[in-house]
Amino acid sequence: MTVERRVIVSRRPAALGRARDRFDPDEDGPDVKAIMGRQLRQALLTVGAVAGLLVGVPVIAVWVPAPGAWVALTLALQGAWAGLAVLQLRRAERLER
C-alpha cells in the first residue's frame, strides 16, 4: 500500500508552446467569412465536376455503341475520379493555409 503525497502548487506551470501559436482576438486574424466562402465555392465546383461525370458517362455510352467503349469509359472514369480527388485535396490544403 502506497501513501499518496500531496504537493502544493504555488504558481502556474510554464507554457509548453509559443505564444504566437495562440489566437488573439484583438489582433487582425484570418477573415473567417472569406475563407468559408472560398471553401464553399471550391466544394460547389467539385460537386459540379462529380455531377458532370455521373451524367456525362451514360450520355457518351449511348453515343458509342461498341462494347469495348464500356471498358474505355470505365478506365477513363476511374482516372477522372482519382484526378478530381487529388485536385480537391490540393485546393483544400491551399485554402487552409
Secondary structure as a PSIPRED ss2 file (coil, helix, strand):
# PSIPRED VFORMAT (PSIPRED V4.0)

   1 M C   1.000  0.000  0.000
   2 T C   1.000  0.000  0.000
   3 V C   1.000  0.000  0.000
   4 E C   1.000  0.000  0.000
   5 R C   1.000  0.000  0.000
   6 R C   1.000  0.000  0.000
   7 V C   1.000  0.000  0.000
   8 I C   1.000  0.000  0.000
   9 V C   1.000  0.000  0.000
  10 S C   1.000  0.000  0.000
  11 R C   1.000  0.000  0.000
  12 R C   1.000  0.000  0.000
  13 P C   1.000  0.000  0.000
  14 A C   1.000  0.000  0.000
  15 A C   1.000  0.000  0.000
  16 L C   1.000  0.000  0.000
  17 G C   1.000  0.000  0.000
  18 R C   1.000  0.000  0.000
  19 A H   0.000  1.000  0.000
  20 R H   0.000  1.000  0.000
  21 D H   0.000  1.000  0.000
  22 R C   1.000  0.000  0.000
  23 F C   1.000  0.000  0.000
  24 D C   1.000  0.000  0.000
  25 P C   1.000  0.000  0.000
  26 D C   1.000  0.000  0.000
  27 E C   1.000  0.000  0.000
  28 D C   1.000  0.000  0.000
  29 G C   1.000  0.000  0.000
  30 P C   1.000  0.000  0.000
  31 D C   1.000  0.000  0.000
  32 V H   0.000  1.000  0.000
  33 K H   0.000  1.000  0.000
  34 A H   0.000  1.000  0.000
  35 I H   0.000  1.000  0.000
  36 M H   0.000  1.000  0.000
  37 G H   0.000  1.000  0.000
  38 R H   0.000  1.000  0.000
  39 Q H   0.000  1.000  0.000
  40 L H   0.000  1.000  0.000
  41 R H   0.000  1.000  0.000
  42 Q H   0.000  1.000  0.000
  43 A H   0.000  1.000  0.000
  44 L H   0.000  1.000  0.000
  45 L H   0.000  1.000  0.000
  46 T H   0.000  1.000  0.000
  47 V H   0.000  1.000  0.000
  48 G H   0.000  1.000  0.000
  49 A H   0.000  1.000  0.000
  50 V H   0.000  1.000  0.000
  51 A H   0.000  1.000  0.000
  52 G H   0.000  1.000  0.000
  53 L H   0.000  1.000  0.000
  54 L H   0.000  1.000  0.000
  55 V H   0.000  1.000  0.000
  56 G H   0.000  1.000  0.000
  57 V H   0.000  1.000  0.000
  58 P H   0.000  1.000  0.000
  59 V H   0.000  1.000  0.000
  60 I H   0.000  1.000  0.000
  61 A H   0.000  1.000  0.000
  62 V H   0.000  1.000  0.000
  63 W H   0.000  1.000  0.000
  64 V C   1.000  0.000  0.000
  65 P C   1.000  0.000  0.000
  66 A C   1.000  0.000  0.000
  67 P H   0.000  1.000  0.000
  68 G H   0.000  1.000  0.000
  69 A H   0.000  1.000  0.000
  70 W H   0.000  1.000  0.000
  71 V H   0.000  1.000  0.000
  72 A H   0.000  1.000  0.000
  73 L H   0.000  1.000  0.000
  74 T H   0.000  1.000  0.000
  75 L H   0.000  1.000  0.000
  76 A H   0.000  1.000  0.000
  77 L H   0.000  1.000  0.000
  78 Q H   0.000  1.000  0.000
  79 G H   0.000  1.000  0.000
  80 A H   0.000  1.000  0.000
  81 W H   0.000  1.000  0.000
  82 A H   0.000  1.000  0.000
  83 G H   0.000  1.000  0.000
  84 L H   0.000  1.000  0.000
  85 A H   0.000  1.000  0.000
  86 V H   0.000  1.000  0.000
  87 L H   0.000  1.000  0.000
  88 Q H   0.000  1.000  0.000
  89 L H   0.000  1.000  0.000
  90 R H   0.000  1.000  0.000
  91 R H   0.000  1.000  0.000
  92 A H   0.000  1.000  0.000
  93 E H   0.000  1.000  0.000
  94 R H   0.000  1.000  0.000
  95 L H   0.000  1.000  0.000
  96 E H   0.000  1.000  0.000
  97 R C   1.000  0.000  0.000
